[in-house]
């Protein structure tokens, strides 16, 4: 709605009028406005609005900061995106997997798959509290393609196995890649595989 105005000053005016009329703004109101600012390329303004929301919100919904995070990634400012996310986390906010996935996808777009994998592992570490999250297949595929070009290790395979199982994907091909890389299945591997067997 706001972005259809096509003018930042008019958007701010409408937003101000709406805030004056409605004393309590919901998270979805901020998501709409942030999305409009991102659509117009007003990323610095979106940061200011995010800080305004953070100063008044009672329940931290990562769906709100994810909007400018996506905006910065789309513009290619992935390092800035990661710094923003790290700053939020430092203020004792627990991130969600999707936030780290946004940053990981940004690094993939910049062909920095090693950094993408680091962020992907951060996302996987939060799965226990976010059981409904499903990583995008394109992100997993990019990391797998990278696997063929760089030395791999057990931790990487374990992270990928967890992601495959979460997505209900077949893992036999991944296990074969492990064997090709001379990485035997250990107790931790079997524990991860048992998670797939427990799924209904």
N, C-alpha and C positions, 0 to 999 in steps of 0.2 A: 504493500500500500504506500509506504513512505517513499520508496525508491521510484515509484511512478511519477512523483513530482519532478524528479530529475534535477533538483536544485537543493544544495545543502542548507542554505539559509531558510528556504521554505520548509524543509524537513524539520529543522530545529524549531521553527515557529510552531508547526503543528504538534511536535513532540511536547513543547513547553505548554501549549494550550491543553493538551490531553492530560499532562501531569497535574496542571492546576485544577482541572475538572475532576480527575480521578486521583484521589490522594494516595491510593495504594496500587502500585503497578506490579503485575505478576511477572514471573520469569519469561513467559511467552511474549509479553509486551517488549521486553528487552531483547529477546531473540529476534523479533520482527525488526526492531529498529537497528540492531547490530547488523542483521542481514542486509538491510537497506544501505547502511553505510559501507559495508563491504562491497556491495554491488556497484556503488558509485566510486569505489576505489579510495574511500576516505578512511584509511586504516588507522591513522593517528586519532581521528575522531572516535573510531570504534574503541580504541584503547581507553580514551577518556570516559566513554560511556560505560565500559566494563568496570572501571574503577568506581564509578558512581554506583553501579549495581552492587559491587562487592561491599561497599560501605553500608549498604542498607539491607542486604539479603540476610535472612535468618537460616535458611537451608541452602547450602552451596550445591547448585545444580550445574554439573560440568557441561550440560547442553548449552549453557550461556557462553562461557569462554571458548567453547569449541568453535563458535561462529567466527570470531576474529582469528583464531588459530588457523582455520581453513583458509580464510582470506589471505593471511600472510604467506601460507604455503603456496596458494595459487599464484601469487605474485613472485614466487621464487625465493622469498626471504625465510628459508627453512631454519637457519641458525637463530634468527630472531624468534621464530615460532617456538623452538625448543627452549630458548632462554625465558620466554614468557611462561611456558609450562613449568619449567624448573622454579621460577619465581613464585608461582601459585603454590607449588608443592612445599616450598620452603616456609610459606606462611601457614603450614600445618593443614593443608588441604590434601586429602587423599585423592589422587587422580583416578580416572577410569581407563580401562584398556583402549577405548576408542580415541581418547586424547593422544595417547602415545602412538596409536595407529595412524593418526593424522600426520604426525611428525615423520613417522617411518615412511609413509607414502610420499611425503615431500622430498625426503632424501632419495627415494627411488627415482623420482622425476629428475633429480640432479645427478643421477648415476652414482650416488655414493651409497652403495648397497651395504657396505660394512657398517656405516652409521645407522642405516635403516634397520639392520639386524639388531644392533644394540637397542634401538627404541622398541623394536618388536619384542625383544626379551623383557623389557620393562612392562609392556602390555601383558605378556603371558604371566608375569609374576603377580598380576592383579586378578587373575581368572577366578580364584577361589571366592572372591567377594562379588564377582560379576559373571555368574554362570551362564547368562544368556548371550554374552558377547560372542560374535563369530567374526574372525579376521577375514578380510577380503581375499578371495582366491588369487587375485592378481598380485597382491602383496606377497603371498606365500610363493607364487610361481617365480617372481623376480628374485627372491632369496634363493630359491632352488637353482635357478639358472646361474646365479653368482657362485653357488657351491661348486660348480664344475670348473671354475676358474681360479679358485683360491684354496689353500689348505683348509681342511675341515677338522672339527674336533667333536668329541662326544657331546659336549654341552649344546653345540649347535644342532646336532641331530635330535637330541632330547627335546629341545625347544620346538623343533619342527614336528616331531612326533605328536607332541601335545596339541599343537595347532591342527594337525590333520585329524586327530581323534575328535577334537572339539567340533570340527566341521563335518564329521561323519565320513571322511575320505579314507580310501584304501591306503594302508601303510606298507604293504609288502614291497612295493617298488622302492620306498625310502629305506627300508631295512636292507634291501639288496645293495643300495648305494653305500650304506654303512659297511657292509661286508667287503665291498670293492675297495673301500678306503682303509681296510684292515682294522676296523673298529668292531670289536666283538660286543655282543649283547651282554650287559652285566645286570646286576640285581636291580639297579635303578631303571634300566630299560624295560625289564619285565614288569616292574611296578607301573610304569607308564602304560604299557600295553594292556595291563589288566583293567585300566580305566575304560578302555574301549569295550572290553568284555562285559563290564558292569552296566553299560548303557542299555536302555530298554530297546 
